[in-house]
Amino acid sequence: MTIEQLYQLYLQYPSVETDTRKLKKGDIFFALKGPSFNGNAFAQKALEAGAAYAVVDEAAFAINEKIILVEDALTTLQSLAKHHREQFDIPFIAITGSNGKTTTKELVNAVLCASYITYTTEGNLNNHIGVPLTILKIKKDAAMAVIEMGANHQQEITGYCDYTKPTHGIITNAGKAHLEGFGGEEGVKKGKGELYDYLRKTNGTAFVMWDYDYLRQMSEGIQNIFTYGTINADITGEAVKSEPFLDVQFTKGIKETIHTQLVGDYNLPNVLCAAAVGEYFGIPGELIKAAIEAYAPSNSRSQLIQKDTNTIILDAYNANPSSMKAAIENFVKLPATDKILMLGGMAELGNDSIAEHKKIIDLIKQHSWKAVVLTGGDFMKIEHPYLRFENALATANWFRQQHLQQATILIKGSRSMQMEKVLQEL
């Protein structure tokens, strides 16, 4: 079956699923494979659950006319997404970066939704499966699409661009994340810069944080650049308050001061970026302001939680040396006493991991704390004067026993640490 023929079936049944547990009647099920599962084995179950068709790549499972045999189910899913993408003549905005890409994506989507029918990545579905699934959820009424692209090795962004075909792009930053897969900081820049390479080649438009010299250099040769930053950009603004929530006063572009629900001035570039995208696409300043102010972070991303008399900043969705340093430095600025750090280990740092964890410990030592609790990962391999626990559940047990009052607490760590569990059963 050709992609064109499969696309005709998709037009009849425009909902795609890869997980039988989430399957709805009329879905097309794609049987994907992973290290510990084979989706082909669930094809018949998918049909029995109401799937219109199942796409498999092992002949043994193609047992009736409702099961479509292809060479590779994943590449077929991506090719179907590419064909669907090619039916649209609208802005497709791709967002990648080491830190802040999901928050930036949510803010950009909120701003665009103020004036346009906009489709975007749900949650954190930003990988080789999530990106095509996001594209296939875009309906005919779309005026804008915002696609988040995560990557942990080179040529990954290039692959996403092949079927997303972005017309506009944003690299939030290129920091110390996934150093193991990218091969160091320069590898991170090269990998994230693949988005700029695509825009350069296709005469696309880049929204560039002009404060970052390395992004200026990386974006050289792109004909269409719209800049944002604190000075010398198309849209400029500054943080006028960040304790605990960030307020942004714009000094060029929109004439607004925005009172966000985001913790920390490290979110300033994310807000400036969303405002720049809104300005570029002609959205009135008052709508940009309202959209950003209405956005409240969730899913353990810079959430401010009041628990009894304690104030908790839960930023446990992910962590790398760049974001960990920014979160700690912002926490230092908060006008509060009895500050407690609960930090989980940082993953995917390769040979740099021990050194980067030591740098975080050195930063912690520069300040006074009521308590510091380091959990799991390479924090367990380093000598330091702080409390240490193997995992988040052990840290949670310690936390419950403290019966803290009037404390201010930062909880942060890599996804694998699951530091949000510290708050369970409190």
Buried (B, 14 or more C-beta within 10 A) or exposed (E): EEBEEBBEBBEEBBBBBBBBEEBEEEBBBBBBBEEEEBBBBBBBEBBEBEBBBBBBBBEEBBEEEBBBBBEEBBBBBBBBBBBBBEEBEBBBBBBBBBBBBBBBBBBBBBBBBBBBBBBBBEEBBBBBBBBBBBBBBBEEEBBBBBBBBBBBEBEBBBBBBEBBBBBBBBBBBBBBBBBBBBBBBEBBBBBBBBBBBBBBEEEBBBBBBBBBEBBBEBBEEBEEBBBBBBEEBBBBBBBEBBBBBBBBEBEBBBEBEBBBBBBBBBBBBBBBBBBBBBBBBEBBBEBBBBBBBEBEBEEBBBBBBEEEEBBBBBBBBBBBBBBBBBBBBBBBEBEBEBBBBBBBBBBBBEEBBEEBBBBBBEBBEEEEBBBBBBBBBBBBEBEBEBBBBEBBBBBBEBBEEEEBEEBBBBBBBBBBBBBBBBBEEE
